[in-house]
């Protein structure tokens, strides 16, 4: 029996890198480890690997910073 929570990758698109940087700060404040947050400035995407139960919090962070979920 596996009791390890399932991880999920959320991806969001941004127009300005400052949106992603602000979201990154908020995610760190939520307790997401920095090594689980990836900003790709060329593709204008931010990806975060989180336990499934944190999905609503991260979607809220995306929304607060104008980041559009891409999946």
Buried (B, 14 or more C-beta within 10 A) or exposed (E): EEEEEEEBEBBBBBEEEEBBBBBBEBBEEBEBEEEBBBBEEEEBBBBBBBEEEBBEBBBEBBEEBBBEEEE
